[in-house]
Amino acid sequence: MVNYRKILVVINPEQERQIALERAVKVAELETDAVLTLLLTIYDFSYEMTAMLSSDERDEMRAGVISQRREWLDEILTPYRARGMQCEVKVVWHSRPFESVIQEVINGKHDLVVKATHHHNFLQTFIFTPTDWHLLRKCPCPVLLVKEGHWQRGGNIIAAINCSSDDKEQQGLNDRITEEGMGVADLLGASLYLVNTFPGTPVNVAIELPEFDPHAYNEAIRKHHESLLLSHAERYQINPLWTRVAEGLPEEVLPDLADELKASLMIMGSVGRTGLSAALLGNTAEQVIDRLPCDILILKPADYQCPVEAKSTEP
């Protein structure tokens, strides 16, 4: 949220309460001269299939729908504009919402995307890749996915990092997550916890090797991760009391930690896997998001290359 002055808010027309807008306003209030852009993506396949209408008539009908939606968004923004907040409105006719968001990010050079999220059941996740997942994988700027609840001054923020990786990209991402967490915590007057997880003893090893001591193995791994995390925290002058090392898979451990610490925000990284590697390996952030009780801010590596081409989002 530090230096996030151009904020793109993804509007959900099916929700009465626009929690993404509420959160974006909170972020904008932390910055000077911040500008909010409300983006609403709409599409009705029946308009494309109406054979009785000419192309010009279909275009006119789409323009009418877009105009009505703009008026609705302008009405929503009235109280915020009255407070002097800079707000813009953009309504786009597009069959793939995530593409319209990313194209607007590229064209508008936005610093942050704010979007409300909801639970995706297993069947939906398996058959359809939700818009949230596309944004986590492909959006070139940070994405803030928000849930029900309110931000308050104070409280706790979690920066989830992977200290055990030798990959330079991941190490750079660790630094970015930590620095972002420190900046956000400072703005909100919150406490920042650095969190790192590690896998437990492989079950097959414990079964196949009777002399294997899983307790000693776990303790050795824990101490190794604690040493790495403390070394990382020391670089940023973060007190060891504000660090946590937990055993288990991130998607299982991180939501429990967020609940235990009553965190209002978790900051994570996503390497942005797409295609076959995404299908086989997945991304930790995607697996965590449904179980997480708080908002989540996703950052990409500094050299991330967006796979979506820039195109105009104007109707």
TAQUIVEN-V41245 format. One record per backbone hydrogen bond with DSSP energy under -0.5 kcal/mol. NH is the residue of the N-H (numbers start at 1). CO is the residue of the C=O. If there is no record, write none. Layout:
BEGIN
NH/CO
NH/CO
END
This chain:
BEGIN
4/1
5/3
7/5
7/35
8/6
8/112
9/7
9/37
10/8
10/114
11/9
11/39
13/11
15/12
18/16
19/17
22/18
23/19
24/20
25/21
26/22
27/23
28/24
29/25
30/26
30/27
31/28
35/5
36/86
37/7
38/88
39/9
39/37
40/38
40/90
41/39
42/40
42/92
47/44
48/44
48/45
49/45
50/46
51/49
53/50
58/54
59/55
60/56
61/57
62/58
63/59
64/60
65/61
66/62
67/63
68/64
69/65
70/66
71/67
72/68
73/69
74/70
75/71
76/72
77/73
78/74
78/75
81/77
82/78
83/79
83/80
84/81
85/80
86/34
87/85
88/36
90/38
92/40
94/42
94/92
97/95
99/96
100/96
101/97
102/98
103/99
104/100
105/101
106/102
107/103
108/104
109/105
110/105
111/6
112/6
113/142
114/8
115/144
116/10
117/146
121/119
125/121
126/122
127/123
128/124
130/128
134/130
135/131
136/132
137/133
138/134
139/135
142/111
143/298
144/113
145/143
145/296
146/115
146/144
154/188
156/262
157/191
158/265
159/193
160/158
160/267
161/159
161/195
163/161
165/162
171/167
172/168
173/169
174/170
175/171
176/172
177/173
178/174
179/175
180/176
181/177
182/178
183/179
184/180
185/181
186/182
187/183
188/184
189/185
190/185
191/155
193/157
193/191
194/242
195/159
195/193
196/244
198/246
206/202
207/203
208/204
209/205
210/208
212/209
214/212
217/213
218/214
219/215
220/216
221/217
222/218
223/219
224/220
225/221
226/222
227/223
228/224
229/225
230/226
231/227
232/228
233/229
234/230
235/231
236/232
236/233
237/234
238/233
239/237
242/239
243/240
244/194
246/196
248/198
252/249
253/249
254/250
256/252
257/253
258/254
259/255
260/256
261/257
262/259
263/258
264/156
265/156
266/295
267/158
268/266
268/297
270/299
277/274
278/274
279/275
280/276
281/277
282/277
282/278
286/283
287/283
288/284
289/285
290/286
291/288
292/288
295/264
296/145
297/266
298/143
298/296
299/268
304/301
306/304
END
